[in-house]
Amino acid sequence: MAVLEEQYVYSSRYWSHIRAWWSYIDNVFVIWEGHLQELLEFHCELNNIFPKLGFTVTHSYDKVQFLDTLVYKNGSSLKTDLFVKSTDRNSLLQFNSHHPENMVESLPWSQMLRVYRIVTDESLLDSRLDVMCKKFVDRGYPDSTVTTHRKRVKEICRTDTRQQNKKE
């Protein structure tokens, strides 16, 4: 992907339409400022460079899913929320699994921190944390453990979540 980006994307005649380009492994999130027809032409051009790669394009003027995040327009700004597939089921690690204790103990913290980082709308945050807490309780985690991690996450200043995670 790095070779494709360096040799073809950044030098493409369409590059001037790309306001943002973020890639993660084989997924790319693009904010496009050109016409839809130009986006479709760019997509076709990418697929012609390396036909075995097979890029797909999902576009919307309002919202788009990228990995586990839903990015949507809110006025003139972008907000993010958790994206959960309709086929999703609670597959979090069982509390009584035979994994190392510190791994089982840290899972609620890391998953609630993930929710806290992704959900930018404060009015949605508590309900998303409620859902995550229920998932852990349903998998046998003690209420006290789940509640402790939720409180810890809520005490963090939202701009410091990356720094806080490094301290853990």
C-alpha positions as CSV (number, residue, x, y, z in Angstrom):
1,M,0.0,0.0,0.0
2,A,2.8,2.4,0.8
3,V,4.3,1.9,-2.7
4,L,0.9,2.5,-4.3
5,E,0.4,5.6,-2.2
6,E,3.8,7.1,-2.9
7,Q,4.0,6.3,-6.7
8,Y,0.3,6.7,-7.7
9,V,-1.9,8.4,-5.2
10,Y,0.1,11.4,-4.1
11,S,1.1,12.2,-7.7
12,S,-2.4,11.5,-9.1
13,R,-4.2,14.2,-11.0
14,Y,-7.0,13.7,-8.4
15,W,-4.8,14.4,-5.4
16,S,-6.0,18.1,-5.3
17,H,-9.5,16.8,-4.5
18,I,-8.3,14.8,-1.4
19,R,-8.5,16.9,1.8
20,A,-7.5,13.9,4.0
21,W,-6.1,10.4,3.3
22,W,-5.7,8.0,6.2
23,S,-4.8,4.4,5.7
24,Y,-4.7,1.5,8.1
25,I,-3.4,-1.8,6.7
26,D,-5.7,-2.2,3.7
27,N,-8.4,0.3,4.6
28,V,-8.4,3.9,3.5
29,F,-10.5,6.8,4.7
30,V,-10.6,9.7,2.4
31,I,-12.3,13.1,2.6
32,W,-13.0,14.1,-1.0
33,E,-13.7,17.6,-2.1
34,G,-14.3,16.9,-5.8
35,H,-17.3,15.8,-7.7
36,L,-18.7,12.3,-7.3
37,Q,-17.9,11.5,-10.9
38,E,-14.2,12.4,-10.3
39,L,-14.2,10.1,-7.2
40,L,-15.5,7.2,-9.2
41,E,-12.9,7.9,-11.9
42,F,-10.2,7.9,-9.3
43,H,-11.5,4.7,-7.9
44,C,-11.4,3.1,-11.4
45,E,-7.9,4.4,-11.9
46,L,-6.7,2.8,-8.7
47,N,-8.2,-0.5,-9.6
48,N,-6.5,-0.4,-13.0
49,I,-3.0,0.1,-11.5
50,F,-3.0,-3.2,-9.6
51,P,-6.1,-5.1,-10.7
52,K,-5.5,-7.8,-8.0
53,L,-5.9,-5.3,-5.2
54,G,-9.6,-4.6,-5.9
55,F,-10.4,-1.3,-4.2
56,T,-14.0,-0.8,-3.2
57,V,-15.6,2.6,-2.6
58,T,-18.3,3.6,-0.1
59,H,-19.3,7.2,-0.2
60,S,-21.9,9.4,1.4
61,Y,-22.5,13.1,1.9
62,D,-23.6,12.5,5.5
63,K,-21.9,9.5,7.1
64,V,-19.5,6.7,6.4
65,Q,-18.2,3.7,8.4
66,F,-14.4,3.2,8.8
67,L,-13.3,0.1,10.8
68,D,-15.2,0.3,14.1
69,T,-16.0,4.1,13.7
70,L,-18.9,5.9,12.1
71,V,-17.9,9.3,10.9
72,Y,-20.7,11.7,10.3
73,K,-21.3,15.4,9.5
74,N,-22.7,17.6,12.3
75,G,-23.2,21.0,10.7
76,S,-19.8,22.0,9.3
77,S,-17.8,19.6,11.5
78,L,-17.3,15.9,11.7
79,K,-18.2,13.7,14.7
80,T,-17.5,10.1,15.4
81,D,-19.5,7.3,17.0
82,L,-19.0,3.5,17.4
83,F,-19.9,1.5,14.4
84,V,-21.3,-1.9,15.2
85,K,-22.4,-4.3,12.5
86,S,-26.0,-5.6,12.6
87,T,-24.6,-9.1,12.9
88,D,-22.4,-8.3,15.9
89,R,-22.7,-10.5,18.9
90,N,-21.1,-10.2,22.3
91,S,-17.8,-12.0,21.8
92,L,-15.8,-10.3,24.6
93,L,-13.5,-12.6,26.5
94,Q,-15.4,-14.5,29.3
95,F,-14.3,-13.4,32.8
96,N,-13.7,-17.0,33.9
97,S,-11.5,-17.8,30.8
98,H,-8.1,-19.3,31.4
99,H,-6.3,-16.2,30.0
100,P,-3.7,-14.4,32.2
101,E,-5.5,-12.5,35.0
102,N,-4.0,-9.1,34.1
103,M,-5.3,-9.5,30.6
104,V,-8.9,-10.3,31.7
105,E,-8.7,-7.4,34.3
106,S,-7.5,-4.9,31.7
107,L,-10.1,-5.6,29.0
108,P,-12.9,-3.6,30.5
109,W,-10.6,-0.6,30.9
110,S,-9.2,-0.8,27.3
111,Q,-12.7,-1.3,25.7
112,M,-14.3,1.6,27.7
113,L,-11.3,3.8,26.9
114,R,-11.9,2.9,23.2
115,V,-15.5,4.0,23.5
116,Y,-14.5,7.2,25.3
117,R,-12.0,8.0,22.5
118,I,-14.3,7.3,19.6
119,V,-17.7,8.8,20.7
120,T,-17.3,12.5,20.3
121,D,-20.9,13.4,21.0
122,E,-21.3,13.8,24.8
123,S,-25.0,13.1,24.6
124,L,-24.3,9.6,23.2
125,L,-21.3,8.8,25.4
126,D,-23.1,7.5,28.5
127,S,-25.4,5.3,26.5
128,R,-22.4,3.8,24.6
129,L,-20.6,3.1,27.9
130,D,-23.8,1.6,29.3
131,V,-23.9,-0.9,26.4
132,M,-20.2,-1.7,26.9
133,C,-20.7,-2.3,30.6
134,K,-23.6,-4.6,29.9
135,K,-21.6,-6.6,27.5
136,F,-18.9,-7.2,30.2
137,V,-21.5,-8.0,32.9
138,D,-23.1,-10.5,30.4
139,R,-19.7,-12.1,30.0
140,G,-19.4,-12.7,33.8
141,Y,-17.4,-9.7,34.9
142,P,-18.2,-8.5,38.4
143,D,-20.3,-5.3,38.5
144,S,-17.7,-3.7,40.8
145,T,-14.9,-4.3,38.2
146,V,-17.0,-2.9,35.4
147,T,-18.1,0.1,37.5
148,T,-14.5,0.9,38.6
149,H,-13.2,1.0,35.0
150,R,-16.1,3.1,33.8
151,K,-15.5,5.7,36.6
152,R,-11.7,5.7,35.8
153,V,-12.4,6.4,32.1
154,K,-14.9,9.2,32.9
155,E,-12.3,10.9,35.1
156,I,-9.9,11.4,32.2
157,C,-9.8,14.7,30.3
158,R,-10.9,13.7,26.7
159,T,-7.8,15.4,25.2
160,D,-5.5,13.3,27.3
161,T,-6.8,9.7,26.6
162,R,-3.7,8.7,24.6
163,Q,-1.3,10.0,27.3
164,Q,-3.3,8.3,30.0
165,N,-3.2,4.9,28.2
166,K,0.6,5.1,28.0
167,K,0.8,5.5,31.8
168,E,-1.2,2.4,32.4
